[in-house]
Amino acid sequence: MGFFDRILLFISMITLLLISLGTLLLALGLISLDFLGTSISHLYGRLDAGIVALFFLLSCIRLLFIALGPRGRAARSIVSRNEMGEIKISFAALENLIKKSVREVKEVRETSTKVFPLPGGVKVRLRAVVSPKNNIPAISREIQEVVGARVKEIMGIDLEEVEVFIENIAEEAGSAKIQ
C-alpha cells in the first residue's frame, strides 16, 4: 500500500469514526433529530458537498480494490502444474536462491534482489556492489549467466529477464588509511 493509499485510508477511517460517533449520539438521544434534519437540508443542492461526497466514494472504491485485489498470495508466487499436482514457489524463496547464486561470483561484494511477475514468466532485478579493477560488463554477464543457470537447475524456472544494476564500486580491502 503506497503513501497516497495510506492517506486515503486515514481520511476514510476518520470520516467513518465521525459518522459512527454521530450515529451513537443520535441513538442515545444526545443529538436532536430536528438538528440532524436541519443540518442535512443545508446540503441540498450544494456543489462542494457533492464533490466531497464523490471524493469519499472514489476513495472507498479504490481502497476496496486494494483490499480485495489480486496483489495477494497468488501474485507473490510462481505456480506450475505437473501430473502429480500443483507446485508453488514463493518469490522469497526465489530471491534467496538468487542471492546465494550471486555469492558464487567472487567480484560481487553486496547484492539486493527483487522479483517481478511478467505475463510470460519472471523478471529479476539485481543491485550489486562489485570489487574494483574488474570489467563491469563481464561481471554483469557472469551474474546473469550464473543466476539464470542456478534458477533453472534448482527450481526449473526459465527467467525472462535478469536486469543487473551495478550500484557502486567497493573499496579495496586494506586501502583505508589509518592516521
Contacts in CASP RR format, 6 or more apart in sequence:
PFRMAT RR
TARGET T0000
AUTHOR 0000-0000-0000
METHOD contacts of the structure
MODEL  1
MGFFDRILLFISMITLLLISLGTLLLALGLISLDFLGTSISHLYGRLDAG
IVALFFLLSCIRLLFIALGPRGRAARSIVSRNEMGEIKISFAALENLIKK
SVREVKEVRETSTKVFPLPGGVKVRLRAVVSPKNNIPAISREIQEVVGAR
VKEIMGIDLEEVEVFIENIAEEAGSAKIQ
1 9 0 8 1.000
1 66 0 8 1.000
5 62 0 8 1.000
5 63 0 8 1.000
5 66 0 8 1.000
8 59 0 8 1.000
8 62 0 8 1.000
8 63 0 8 1.000
9 63 0 8 1.000
11 56 0 8 1.000
11 59 0 8 1.000
12 56 0 8 1.000
12 59 0 8 1.000
12 60 0 8 1.000
12 63 0 8 1.000
15 56 0 8 1.000
22 31 0 8 1.000
25 31 0 8 1.000
26 33 0 8 1.000
26 36 0 8 1.000
43 49 0 8 1.000
75 117 0 8 1.000
76 90 0 8 1.000
76 91 0 8 1.000
76 92 0 8 1.000
77 88 0 8 1.000
77 89 0 8 1.000
77 90 0 8 1.000
77 91 0 8 1.000
78 88 0 8 1.000
78 89 0 8 1.000
78 91 0 8 1.000
78 94 0 8 1.000
78 117 0 8 1.000
78 121 0 8 1.000
78 122 0 8 1.000
78 155 0 8 1.000
78 157 0 8 1.000
79 86 0 8 1.000
79 87 0 8 1.000
79 88 0 8 1.000
80 86 0 8 1.000
80 87 0 8 1.000
81 87 0 8 1.000
89 155 0 8 1.000
89 157 0 8 1.000
91 115 0 8 1.000
93 155 0 8 1.000
94 115 0 8 1.000
94 122 0 8 1.000
94 124 0 8 1.000
94 151 0 8 1.000
94 155 0 8 1.000
94 157 0 8 1.000
95 113 0 8 1.000
95 114 0 8 1.000
95 115 0 8 1.000
97 150 0 8 1.000
97 151 0 8 1.000
97 154 0 8 1.000
97 155 0 8 1.000
98 113 0 8 1.000
98 115 0 8 1.000
98 124 0 8 1.000
98 126 0 8 1.000
98 147 0 8 1.000
98 150 0 8 1.000
98 151 0 8 1.000
99 111 0 8 1.000
99 113 0 8 1.000
100 150 0 8 1.000
101 146 0 8 1.000
101 147 0 8 1.000
101 148 0 8 1.000
101 150 0 8 1.000
101 151 0 8 1.000
102 108 0 8 1.000
102 111 0 8 1.000
102 113 0 8 1.000
102 126 0 8 1.000
102 128 0 8 1.000
102 143 0 8 1.000
102 146 0 8 1.000
102 147 0 8 1.000
103 111 0 8 1.000
104 146 0 8 1.000
104 150 0 8 1.000
105 139 0 8 1.000
105 142 0 8 1.000
105 143 0 8 1.000
105 146 0 8 1.000
106 131 0 8 1.000
107 130 0 8 1.000
107 131 0 8 1.000
107 134 0 8 1.000
107 139 0 8 1.000
107 142 0 8 1.000
108 128 0 8 1.000
108 129 0 8 1.000
108 130 0 8 1.000
108 131 0 8 1.000
108 139 0 8 1.000
108 143 0 8 1.000
109 128 0 8 1.000
109 129 0 8 1.000
109 130 0 8 1.000
109 131 0 8 1.000
109 170 0 8 1.000
110 128 0 8 1.000
110 129 0 8 1.000
110 170 0 8 1.000
111 126 0 8 1.000
111 127 0 8 1.000
111 128 0 8 1.000
111 129 0 8 1.000
112 126 0 8 1.000
112 127 0 8 1.000
113 124 0 8 1.000
113 125 0 8 1.000
113 126 0 8 1.000
113 127 0 8 1.000
114 124 0 8 1.000
114 125 0 8 1.000
115 122 0 8 1.000
115 123 0 8 1.000
115 124 0 8 1.000
115 125 0 8 1.000
116 122 0 8 1.000
116 123 0 8 1.000
116 124 0 8 1.000
116 125 0 8 1.000
117 123 0 8 1.000
118 160 0 8 1.000
118 161 0 8 1.000
120 160 0 8 1.000
121 157 0 8 1.000
121 158 0 8 1.000
121 159 0 8 1.000
121 160 0 8 1.000
122 157 0 8 1.000
122 159 0 8 1.000
122 160 0 8 1.000
123 159 0 8 1.000
123 160 0 8 1.000
123 161 0 8 1.000
123 162 0 8 1.000
123 163 0 8 1.000
124 147 0 8 1.000
124 159 0 8 1.000
124 161 0 8 1.000
124 162 0 8 1.000
124 163 0 8 1.000
125 163 0 8 1.000
125 165 0 8 1.000
126 143 0 8 1.000
126 147 0 8 1.000
126 162 0 8 1.000
126 163 0 8 1.000
126 164 0 8 1.000
126 165 0 8 1.000
127 165 0 8 1.000
127 167 0 8 1.000
128 143 0 8 1.000
128 164 0 8 1.000
128 165 0 8 1.000
128 166 0 8 1.000
128 167 0 8 1.000
129 166 0 8 1.000
129 167 0 8 1.000
129 168 0 8 1.000
129 169 0 8 1.000
129 170 0 8 1.000
130 136 0 8 1.000
130 139 0 8 1.000
130 166 0 8 1.000
130 168 0 8 1.000
130 169 0 8 1.000
130 170 0 8 1.000
131 169 0 8 1.000
131 170 0 8 1.000
131 172 0 8 1.000
132 169 0 8 1.000
132 170 0 8 1.000
132 171 0 8 1.000
132 172 0 8 1.000
133 172 0 8 1.000
136 166 0 8 1.000
139 166 0 8 1.000
140 164 0 8 1.000
140 166 0 8 1.000
143 162 0 8 1.000
143 164 0 8 1.000
144 162 0 8 1.000
144 164 0 8 1.000
147 159 0 8 1.000
147 162 0 8 1.000
148 159 0 8 1.000
148 162 0 8 1.000
151 157 0 8 1.000
151 159 0 8 1.000
152 158 0 8 1.000
152 159 0 8 1.000
END
